[in-house]
Every structure is written in C-alpha cells, then in structure tokens.
C-alpha cells in the first residue's frame, strides 16, 4: 500500500470504496458512517440488499479487502431482529426496571450499536494492514452488542454482595404544577438537599431519596419517595428552575422530537482534524507504521499505547474496546486511585461494574492539579499513540493538556475527547446521559406514543457514546497511518442521541408522527414469564395475547411458531445469561470472579 507518510487524504477512508448488503437497520448506519469517513459505495449488482446477514467489504488505495460479517444472532436461536435481541440479551429487563416489568426500547438501539461495532471492525482491520498486518474478516452479531450494553448490570449479578440501592420501580422524570416533565441532575448530595429544601420537601424524604437517585446510573431505577414527586407537582416550573439555580442542581425540560428536529444541525457523530504541529521540528511526525511490528489479525492494535483519563462509562468503555483490539491501555487516575473501584457491589473487593469497563488496564496515579503531575502526563503522552479523556468542557485547555498543547511533544498523537455536547448547543445543561436524553427528545423516542415521555434509566447514551468514541479513535489512527500526522477526534453523547433518534428525527422533520405506535415492542405475558414477538409478528401475536397469557413460555412460543410467527423468551434474570443457548458467545468470569461478556468481534 502507499506509504502512510506520503499519502494525501483529509478523511481516513478517502479513495476507498465499499459494498454492503443485509438488514437495512444495520447496513443503513454502516453506510452512513463509511460515507462520513470518506468511502464511496460500489454500484450495486441488483442482488437483494436485505437478504441474509450483513456483509460489508471495504478496499482501495493499496489496501486488501477488509470484510465484515454481521448478523442478529446464531441461526435457529430465535434472535432475528431488534425486538428479539433486546429480549434475549436482557435489555428489555433493564430498561423496564423503572416501570416494574420488561419494556422494549422503541428505537433500534442494538442495531445501531451493532452497526458501529461493524465499522469499528473494518477500521481496526485497515489499521492493522497499515501497520504491516494481514487482511482479515471481522465478525460480529447483535446479540454480542446487546450483551456489551448490559455488561455492567450483568457484572453486578455476579458480585459478592447485594446492590447498594434497592431494585424497585420508580424514578424521574418529575412533573411541575404546570405539567412540565423535567429531568433533575446533580452529583452532589449537598445540592440535592438544597434543591428539595428550597421546594419545602420533608427532610426524611429528601434524605431517603438521595441513595436511589445517586445509584440510578448503576441500577437503572430510582425508587425515590413518592412525596418528592408530589412536591414538584405543587410548584410551577419557574419556581423549580429557581430552586435548581439556588442549589447548584440542574433541571432540564424534556424536549420533543419535533423540537430537536427543528434545531438539528446535521452534524456527524464525530469530528476529526489534523493536529497543529508547528514548531514540532522536522521529521517529528514519524510514520507510526515504522515504529511498530505488524500485528496479528485478531489484535490489530497490538503494540499501540492508549492513555485514558476517563471516569464513569463513556471514555472507559471506549478505551476498554481499544484494549480488546490489542492496545495497551494505561488509566490516569487521581492520587489514591479511582474512587469508583470501590463502588458496590464488589467482587473480591473491586467494583463489579468498574471491572466490566476497566479489567485488563494498567493504572498510573497522577495529580493533574499540580505542575509536576501535568509534566508527568505530558511525558507519558510523548510516547503514547492515543490520549483519551472525558473531562469537563474546557478543563484540558485550562490544564495545558489539550490537543494543541500535546502536539509539540508528540506530533503523531491521536487526541480523543468523548464529551457531552461537543459545543453544539448554547443552552446545554450538564452533559450526563439522562440530561442529554431529556434535552434531545430521546425520552420520547424510547417509548411508544401511549406511554409518557421518560428517559430510559439504562445508560443508553453513555454506552453508545463510548462506542462512537472507539470508532472515532480508530478513524483517527487510520488517518494517522495514512498521513503520518497526529489527529484530534471528538465524539459526544449528543452525537449518540442524534444517531439513535435519526429515523424519528427524519419523520418529525417531514411532519410525520415521530413516535412509534401504541404498544410497540411491548412484550406479552405468559403464565411463567414474558415473550417478545419479532416486530413483523407483533400484530398477529397481540391478537392471541389472552390465549398466550394462560400458557407457559415454552408452550406460548410453540403456539406462535405453529402460526409461522417469530418470537423469543424475555430474559428477566440477567444471571440466566450465563447458560443461555441462544447466545453466540459464552459468559465468562475474570480473575476477580466478575462476569464477563464475549468480545464483540472476532477476526479471521
């Protein structure tokens, strides 16, 4: 292939062409992302584009064909579409915790995540080729994407202790006296207490409410005392907003999809720009391919170093996936280590949820508030391939650790920021998962039109945002390999929200009903559990729902299959995933005893 030091390209896939076929809900996103990164489609050959699993081929400019094979699940598993994969992998169960029973997400969440994983596999394969490795085919499946999405919740089921907060129905949004649905956010117990005192809430209720509210990111539910909901219903939104401003908490009115469609700027879910290497000296932008031996096809990032300064989910997940692709990941942690290591429930003394995102990483404790700590981080960055962080907006610049600050010490660095809003909204609130859901119309999109809008308490955007962060880094690494220069890549929760709601936003922009119809993806009760019909079988299955209610789950599935209807059982106990024959990969355990999900791709 052309030398990465001499290739001229603005986007990582410029001059490459691709072909793709298979389920449109997966291949549509794959196509959009490959185009956005510079690739052009080959003319179609007239074959049915939706038949069978998704197959994608990407080649050109001296690269051998990078191939990807993507399917919903194993043949015969009953996992045949978005509804059945949500049911089988436990997503319906986790999303439904707030409501007291399984609920399907009314968006194509798993298909979208699977598509991003597919593009990741293609990009990783090309990075491996550019570094001297052999071409390979990446295989992934929607059931593995679903397991990745619930991996933190699954990890908690294998812990040595119980959950730190009750798993029971309940949670935001709250409602004002004038009928406004709003999300509340604070990470500070003092601000939480001050907000509720300003609304004259009973002291015992605000004290009892903090723990379930604090842990809702971990448990996907928040059974705060009912009196707190009654308190907000007694105050107009104007007074609630004032209470938030005085306390340091933040509130965000739930926007509609129509509102989001009206302001949507059409931006891609990530951005890439070359680093400014002025003053770095001649020859400083060394071609990465010259510094590393060719990797094995199943570890295309072997020999690369990723520095990760991330907390919670988004950035740690992005780095975790880079580690699964072979990179050495070094976490930058504060003195004393990441406090989330001890977040209950634990396995052998380490947080089970923390392990789901951080196992296999090494760590260095650095106090970035000190000049010595910042010098140490710059030293590490000088020898790294990627620096990835999700600090608050403006913090990297204030510390002198932004992309243009690090370029002089490492002109070949891929600097990656996984943030909340990407600077795209002037009135943006705190950039956390549930606030972004509220602000962008996700609260409407995830629920059919016969349910009130409410953000999912499953961390949908943190996970999808993490996947986009990995995709952006891989795109940056490929661009670096083709040009020999460093790159800044940005991704965000806002980009994840817009990607997830894209079909609904298109419907809204054209004046249609942005929401899915009543009852959409609502599982059906059986005598001993729940079943989820495939989307194209749901209407017919609903007509015999009363009959199914009196049957066992196995008998109900047999009844539907006799009528040539597709359906699968809903997983309501995540620990049962360990032995579920429907899944393409086994659930394992790490050295601490915490459950581990299978890698999302395999390479051959």
C-alpha positions as a printed Julia matrix, in Angstrom:
604×3 Matrix{Float64}:
   0.0     0.0    0.0
   1.0     3.65  -0.25
   3.36    4.87   2.44
   1.39    6.4    5.32
   3.95    9.19   5.42
   3.22   10.35   1.87
  -0.49    9.63   1.35
  -2.59   12.77   0.94
  -6.04   12.49   2.45
  -8.39   14.55   4.58
 -10.56   11.66   5.78
  -9.41    8.17   6.78
 -11.36    6.36   4.05
 -10.81    8.78   1.18
 -10.23    6.9   -2.12
 -11.65    3.65  -0.67
 -14.86    2.01  -1.87
 -17.28   -0.3   -0.12
 -20.1    -2.73  -0.79
 -22.69   -3.71   1.8
 -25.84   -5.82   1.91
 -28.08   -7.21   4.62
 -30.59   -5.94   7.19
 -31.22   -2.24   6.42
 -31.46   -1.3   10.1
 -27.81   -2.31  10.44
 -26.44   -1.57   6.99
 -28.04    1.87   6.82
 -25.89    3.08   9.71
 -22.83    1.26   8.36
 -23.28    3.02   5.01
 -23.73    6.45   6.6
 -20.61    6.07   8.71
 -18.41    4.74   5.92
 -19.54    7.62   3.71
 -18.94   10.1    6.51
 -15.37    8.84   6.83
 -14.75    9.29   3.1
 -15.53    5.95   1.43
 -17.74    5.72  -1.65
 -20.14    2.88  -2.43
 -19.62    0.49  -5.31
 -22.56    0.25  -7.72
 -24.96   -2.5   -6.61
 -25.24   -5.69  -8.63
 -29.01   -5.98  -8.35
 -28.99   -8.58  -5.55
 -31.5    -8.31  -2.71
 -29.77   -5.86  -0.33
 -31.68   -7.08   2.73
 -31.28  -10.86   2.35
 -29.24  -12.78   4.95
 -26.64  -11.38   7.33
 -24.95   -8.06   6.67
 -21.82   -8.34   4.54
 -19.52   -5.38   4.02
 -16.32   -5.11   2.0
 -14.03   -2.09   2.05
 -10.91   -1.72  -0.13
  -8.82    0.6   -2.28
  -5.58    2.63  -2.39
  -3.41   -0.45  -1.9
  -5.42   -1.95   0.98
  -6.51   -5.57   0.62
 -10.22   -6.05   1.15
 -11.35   -5.54   4.74
 -14.5    -7.57   5.28
 -17.2    -7.68   7.93
 -19.92  -10.24   8.54
 -22.74   -9.14  10.84
 -25.9   -10.97  11.9
 -28.6   -10.71  14.55
 -27.59  -13.96  16.26
 -27.0   -17.65  15.65
 -29.23  -19.43  13.13
 -32.1   -21.1   14.95
 -31.62  -19.04  18.1
 -34.86  -17.08  17.67
 -32.88  -13.82  17.65
 -33.98  -12.41  14.31
 -34.48   -8.66  14.75
 -34.27   -5.7   17.13
 -37.16   -6.8   19.35
 -35.91  -10.35  19.87
 -32.3    -9.31  20.53
 -33.47   -6.77  23.13
 -35.5    -9.54  24.77
 -32.82  -12.23  24.76
 -29.9   -10.11  25.99
 -31.73   -8.57  28.96
 -32.12   -5.06  27.57
 -35.92   -5.21  27.93
 -35.48   -6.26  31.53
 -33.03   -3.49  32.44
 -34.9    -0.76  30.57
 -38.13   -1.92  32.23
 -36.87   -1.73  35.82
 -38.25    1.78  36.21
 -41.69    0.55  35.15
 -41.78   -2.69  37.12
 -41.62   -5.09  34.17
 -39.81   -5.64  30.88
 -40.25   -3.0   28.21
 -38.85   -2.81  24.72
 -36.96    0.26  23.6
 -38.94    1.88  20.78
 -35.68    2.74  18.97
 -33.29    0.42  17.13
 -30.69    0.63  19.86
 -28.97   -2.72  19.35
 -28.98   -2.45  15.56
 -27.32    0.95  15.84
 -24.69   -0.31  18.28
 -24.07   -3.36  16.08
 -23.53   -1.15  13.05
 -20.97    0.95  14.93
 -19.18   -2.23  16.04
 -19.15   -3.38  12.41
 -17.46   -0.16  11.29
 -15.02   -0.49  14.19
 -14.06   -3.96  12.95
 -13.45   -2.66   9.43
 -11.4     0.32  10.63
  -9.35   -1.84  13.01
  -8.59   -4.25  10.19
  -7.34   -1.42   7.99
  -5.21   -0.02  10.83
  -3.7    -3.48  11.22
  -2.96   -3.64   7.5
  -1.38   -0.18   7.52
   0.89   -1.37  10.32
   2.06   -4.41   8.35
  -0.57   -6.96   9.37
  -2.6    -9.28   7.16
  -6.13   -8.6    5.95
  -8.9   -10.2    8.0
 -12.67  -10.56   8.21
 -14.36   -9.12  11.29
 -17.43  -10.99  12.52
 -19.9    -9.52  14.98
 -23.51  -10.03  15.94
 -26.31   -8.05  17.5
 -26.58  -10.38  20.49
 -22.97   -9.56  21.4
 -23.73   -5.85  21.06
 -26.69   -6.33  23.39
 -24.55   -8.15  25.95
 -22.0    -5.35  25.82
 -24.79   -2.85  26.52
 -25.87   -4.72  29.68
 -22.39   -5.79  30.75
 -22.3    -3.56  33.84
 -25.71   -4.74  35.01
 -24.72   -8.35  34.34
 -21.48   -7.88  36.28
 -23.44   -6.83  39.36
 -25.34  -10.13  39.37
 -22.09  -11.99  39.99
 -20.88   -9.79  42.84
 -20.07  -10.96  46.35
 -22.64   -8.62  47.87
 -26.06   -7.19  47.16
 -26.8    -3.99  45.29
 -26.15   -0.79  47.25
 -29.62    0.52  46.36
 -32.98   -1.18  46.02
 -34.01   -2.55  42.62
 -37.61   -1.38  42.52
 -39.86    0.58  40.16
 -39.66    4.34  40.13
 -37.59    7.28  39.03
 -37.55   10.56  37.13
 -38.75   12.46  35.24
 -40.56   14.75  37.65
 -43.6    16.88  36.78
 -44.24   20.52  37.68
 -47.57   22.06  38.68
 -47.97   23.39  35.16
 -47.46   19.95  33.64
 -43.84   20.23  32.54
 -41.87   16.98  32.56
 -38.28   17.58  33.61
 -35.09   15.73  34.46
 -33.08   16.61  37.58
 -29.31   16.18  37.81
 -26.69   16.67  40.46
 -23.7    14.62  41.57
 -23.54   16.48  44.89
 -25.63   15.37  47.89
 -25.5    18.92  49.26
 -27.01   20.34  46.07
 -29.66   17.59  46.13
 -30.65   18.5   49.68
 -30.63   22.25  48.97
 -32.86   21.81  45.91
 -35.52   19.9   47.82
 -35.35   22.21  50.84
 -35.99   25.15  48.52
 -39.2    23.35  47.48
 -40.05   22.64  51.12
 -39.81   18.86  50.78
 -39.9    16.81  54.0
 -36.4    16.21  55.36
 -36.88   12.47  55.76
 -37.98   12.16  52.11
 -35.02   14.08  50.68
 -32.64   12.0   52.8
 -34.26    8.74  51.72
 -34.31    9.82  48.09
 -30.63   10.58  47.64
 -29.31    6.99  47.61
 -31.63    5.58  44.93
 -31.19    8.76  42.9
 -27.39    8.61  43.22
 -27.25    4.94  42.17
 -29.73    5.13  39.3
 -26.85    5.07  36.79
 -25.89    1.69  38.2
 -29.31    0.17  38.88
 -31.48    1.6   36.04
 -34.17    2.54  38.54
 -34.66    5.2   41.21
 -37.47    4.46  43.68
 -37.37    7.86  45.38
 -40.17    8.55  47.91
 -43.46    9.33  46.18
 -43.72   12.51  48.21
 -40.88   14.04  46.18
 -42.94   13.66  43.03
 -45.86   15.25  44.88
 -43.63   18.16  45.92
 -42.68   19.05  42.34
 -46.33   18.79  41.25
 -47.1    21.55  43.75
 -44.63   24.03  42.22
 -44.62   25.74  38.81
 -41.64   25.15  36.56
 -40.48   28.72  37.15
 -40.09   28.03  40.87
 -38.41   24.69  40.26
 -35.9    26.31  37.93
 -35.18   28.95  40.56
 -34.66   26.27  43.23
 -32.19   24.5   40.97
 -30.25   27.69  40.3
 -30.0    28.5   44.01
 -28.94   24.98  45.0
 -26.43   24.15  42.27
 -28.56   21.32  40.89
 -29.72   21.41  37.28
 -33.09   20.73  35.68
 -33.91   20.17  32.02
 -37.35   20.17  30.43
 -37.99   17.1   28.31
 -37.86   18.29  24.71
 -39.92   16.7   21.98
 -38.53   15.06  18.89
 -40.15   17.78  16.84
 -38.24   20.42  18.81
 -34.97   18.58  18.31
 -35.65   18.11  14.6
 -36.22   21.85  14.27
 -32.77   22.72  15.64
 -30.77   19.74  14.4
 -27.61   20.85  12.6
 -26.99   17.59  10.74
 -23.53   17.17  12.25
 -21.76   13.82  12.09
 -21.45   11.84  15.35
 -17.71   12.53  15.43
 -15.22   15.02  14.02
 -11.56   14.7   13.03
  -8.96   17.41  12.41
  -5.17   17.25  11.95
  -3.13   18.39  14.92
  -1.23   21.66  14.64
   2.39   20.51  14.63
   4.01   23.9   14.0
   7.2    24.13  15.99
   7.47   20.39  16.48
  10.63   20.23  14.37
  11.41   18.47  11.08
  10.65   14.78  10.96
   8.75   14.88  14.25
   5.6    13.37  12.75
   7.08    9.91  12.49
   5.04    7.4   10.47
   3.54    5.1   13.12
   3.89    2.08  10.83
   7.66    2.44  11.01
   7.65    2.21  14.8
   5.71   -1.0   15.33
   5.88   -4.57  14.09
   2.97   -5.93  12.09
   0.16   -7.1   14.4
  -1.77  -10.36  14.3
  -5.16  -10.1   12.55
  -7.09  -10.65  15.79
  -5.13   -7.92  17.63
  -4.75   -5.14  15.08
  -3.82   -2.54  17.73
  -1.12   -4.66  19.41
   1.9    -2.52  20.18
  -0.09    0.71  20.48
  -0.46    2.57  23.79
  -3.64    4.32  24.89
  -3.61    6.78  27.79
  -7.11    7.05  29.24
  -8.16    9.78  31.66
 -11.8     8.79  31.95
 -14.46    8.37  34.6
 -17.78    6.59  34.76
 -18.76    4.91  31.47
 -18.2     6.74  28.18
 -14.4     7.12  27.99
 -13.58    3.94  30.0
 -15.76    1.88  27.64
 -14.11    3.42  24.58
 -10.68    2.55  25.96
 -11.85   -0.92  27.01
 -12.78   -1.73  23.41
  -9.41   -0.45  22.18
  -7.84   -2.82  24.69
  -9.86   -5.74  23.34
  -8.39   -4.88  19.92
  -4.89   -5.31  21.33
  -3.85   -1.87  22.59
  -2.09   -1.43  25.93
  -4.39    0.83  27.97
  -2.99    2.91  30.82
  -5.51    4.67  33.04
  -4.63    8.06  34.51
  -6.13    8.03  38.0
  -6.07   10.59  40.83
  -3.91   10.04  43.91
  -5.42    7.17  45.84
  -6.88    5.64  42.67
 -10.28    5.84  41.01
 -12.88    6.06  43.8
 -15.29    4.09  41.62
 -13.11    0.99  42.09
 -14.86    0.51  45.41
 -18.41    1.21  44.23
 -20.68   -1.62  45.41
 -21.43   -4.35  44.67
 -17.9    -5.74  44.59
 -16.12   -8.91  43.51
 -13.05   -9.72  45.61
 -13.08   -6.15  46.87
 -13.3    -4.44  43.47
 -16.46   -2.94  41.99
 -18.09   -5.42  39.62
 -19.31   -2.61  37.38
 -15.88   -0.97  37.35
 -14.33   -4.27  36.27
 -16.77   -4.52  33.35
 -15.14   -1.44  31.81
 -11.61   -1.47  33.19
 -10.34   -5.02  33.55
  -7.0    -5.59  31.87
  -5.87   -1.96  32.1
  -2.85   -0.73  34.0
  -3.01    2.49  36.01
  -0.79    5.42  36.95
  -1.78    7.8   39.73
  -1.17   11.43  38.76
  -2.35   14.64  40.39
  -3.07   16.72  37.3
  -3.79   19.73  39.51
  -0.07   20.07  40.17
   2.63   21.22  37.75
   4.62   18.05  38.43
   1.6    15.9   37.67
   0.97   17.68  34.39
   4.62   17.26  33.4
   4.33   13.55  34.13
   1.24   13.25  31.96
   2.98   15.08  29.1
   5.9    12.65  29.41
   3.53    9.71  29.1
   1.74   11.35  26.16
   5.05   11.85  24.36
   5.37    8.09  23.95
   1.7     7.18  23.53
  -0.37    6.66  20.42
  -3.71    7.82  21.85
  -4.72   10.16  24.67
  -8.41    9.75  25.52
 -10.36   11.73  28.11
 -13.86   12.83  29.1
 -13.02   15.73  31.41
 -15.46   18.59  31.8
 -15.55   21.06  28.89
 -12.6    23.42  28.95
 -10.66   21.54  31.6
  -7.99   20.13  29.26
  -7.27   23.61  27.91
  -7.16   25.12  31.39
  -4.62   22.48  32.44
  -2.48   22.96  29.34
  -3.27   19.4   28.27
  -5.44   20.0   25.21
  -4.67   18.65  21.74
  -2.61   21.63  20.63
  -0.7    21.57  23.92
   0.34   17.94  23.47
   1.06   18.1   19.73
   4.54   19.63  20.22
   5.61   16.74  22.47
   4.0    14.09  20.21
   3.01   15.25  16.72
   1.77   11.74  15.86
  -0.67   11.59  18.8
  -4.35   10.79  18.33
  -6.04   13.09  20.87
  -9.59   11.93  21.63
 -12.26   13.76  23.6
 -15.51   11.98  24.43
 -17.77   14.71  25.81
 -21.38   15.55  26.4
 -22.42   18.21  23.92
 -19.48   18.78  21.51
 -20.09   22.53  21.86
 -23.11   22.3   19.57
 -25.85   23.65  21.89
 -25.6    27.08  23.51
 -28.09   26.32  26.3
 -26.83   22.82  27.08
 -27.22   21.6   30.68
 -24.83   19.21  32.42
 -23.63   16.67  29.85
 -24.73   13.46  31.58
 -26.63   10.59  30.0
 -30.09   11.36  31.36
 -29.83   15.11  30.8
 -28.81   14.55  27.18
 -31.72   12.12  26.78
 -34.07   14.76  28.14
 -32.71   17.62  26.04
 -32.65   15.75  22.71
 -36.04   14.01  22.59
 -34.68   10.56  23.44
 -37.23   10.42  26.27
 -39.96   10.44  23.6
 -38.16    8.19  21.15
 -37.56    5.26  23.5
 -41.25    4.91  24.41
 -44.3     4.31  22.2
 -46.91    7.03  21.94
 -49.22    5.51  24.58
 -46.53    6.0   27.27
 -45.47    9.35  28.73
 -42.06   10.53  27.59
 -39.32    9.48  30.01
 -35.59    8.98  29.54
 -34.54    5.37  29.96
 -32.69    4.8   33.21
 -30.48    2.34  31.35
 -27.33    4.24  30.36
 -28.12    4.14  26.65
 -26.11    7.17  25.59
 -23.08    6.51  27.77
 -22.68    3.11  26.1
 -23.44    4.29  22.56
 -21.25    7.34  23.17
 -18.43    5.04  24.24
 -18.83    3.03  21.05
 -18.66    6.22  18.98
 -15.54    7.21  20.91
 -13.83    3.96  19.92
 -14.95    4.4   16.32
 -13.54    7.94  16.28
 -10.19    6.81  17.71
  -9.9     4.04  15.12
 -10.7     6.54  12.38
  -8.03    8.84  13.8
  -5.46    6.04  13.96
  -6.14    5.11  10.34
  -5.85    8.72   9.21
  -2.59    8.99  11.14
  -1.28    5.82   9.49
  -2.11    7.22   6.06
  -0.63   10.7    6.64
   1.99   10.29   9.37
   0.46   13.16  11.37
  -1.5    13.33  14.6
  -5.23   13.87  14.71
  -7.78   15.28  17.13
 -11.05   13.33  17.26
 -14.18   14.39  19.12
 -17.33   12.42  19.89
 -20.21   13.12  22.25
 -23.36   11.96  23.96
 -25.23   14.43  21.76
 -23.87   12.62  18.7
 -25.04    9.34  20.21
 -28.51   10.77  20.84
 -28.84   12.11  17.31
 -27.62    8.82  15.84
 -30.1     6.84  17.92
 -33.06    9.07  17.1
 -32.15    9.71  13.44
 -35.16    7.83  11.98
 -37.55    9.6   14.37
 -35.98   13.0   13.62
 -36.45   12.39   9.9
 -40.13   11.57  10.44
 -40.55   14.7   12.56
 -38.75   16.88  10.02
 -41.21   15.78   7.34
 -44.24   16.47   9.52
 -44.96   12.84  10.4
 -45.51   11.17  13.76
 -42.04   10.84  15.23
 -43.09    8.28  17.84
 -43.82    4.61  17.37
 -47.42    3.38  17.73
 -49.08    2.33  20.97
 -47.85   -0.97  22.34
 -44.77   -1.05  20.12
 -42.28   -3.69  21.32
 -44.27   -4.37  24.46
 -43.66   -7.97  25.5
 -46.56  -10.35  26.11
 -47.26  -12.02  29.44
 -47.24  -15.8   29.79
 -48.14  -17.95  32.78
 -44.5   -18.06  33.91
 -42.76  -15.16  32.19
 -42.73  -12.99  29.09
 -42.24  -13.39  25.37
 -41.3   -10.8   22.77
 -42.6   -11.21  19.22
 -40.43  -10.04  16.36
 -41.56   -6.67  15.03
 -43.16   -8.2   11.94
 -45.04  -10.78  14.05
 -46.17   -8.44  16.84
 -49.61   -7.51  15.48
 -50.63  -11.13  14.89
 -49.25  -12.21  18.29
 -51.17   -9.44  20.07
 -54.43  -10.81  18.7
 -53.95  -14.03  20.67
 -52.41  -12.42  23.76
 -55.2   -13.69  26.03
 -54.53  -17.26  24.95
 -50.78  -16.87  25.45
 -51.24  -15.49  28.96
 -52.5   -18.85  30.18
 -49.67  -20.86  28.64
 -46.12  -21.48  29.8
 -43.47  -19.53  27.96
 -42.32  -22.63  26.09
 -45.89  -23.5   25.1
 -46.63  -19.92  24.05
 -43.58  -19.89  21.78
 -44.67  -23.19  20.26
 -48.13  -21.73  19.64
 -46.66  -18.74  17.83
 -44.26  -20.86  15.79
 -47.17  -23.01  14.62
 -48.56  -19.86  13.04
 -45.15  -19.06  11.47
 -44.66  -16.15  13.89
 -41.23  -15.3   15.28
 -40.75  -14.66  18.99
 -38.37  -15.39  21.84
 -38.44  -15.51  25.62
 -37.61  -12.31  27.52
 -34.62  -12.64  29.83
 -35.72  -11.23  33.19
 -32.9   -12.64  35.33
 -29.55  -11.49  33.94
 -27.7   -14.27  35.75
 -29.52  -16.72  33.44
 -27.49  -15.34  30.52
 -24.56  -17.5   31.68
 -26.25  -20.6   30.32
 -28.49  -19.2   27.59
 -28.13  -21.37  24.47
 -29.46  -18.58  22.25
 -26.26  -16.53  22.55
 -23.31  -16.71  20.15
 -20.66  -16.43  22.85
 -20.28  -17.65  26.44
 -20.41  -15.5   29.55
 -17.16  -16.0   31.44
 -15.63  -14.75  34.69
 -12.5   -12.68  35.26
  -9.83  -13.25  37.9
 -11.96  -11.4   40.47
 -14.95  -13.62  39.74
 -16.95  -10.92  37.94
 -19.0   -11.97  34.89
 -17.51  -11.05  31.52
 -19.29  -10.8   28.18
 -17.74  -12.15  24.97
 -15.69   -9.79  22.81
 -17.97   -8.05  20.32
 -15.93   -9.12  17.29
 -13.78  -11.99  16.13
 -11.17  -11.74  13.34
 -10.11  -14.42  10.9
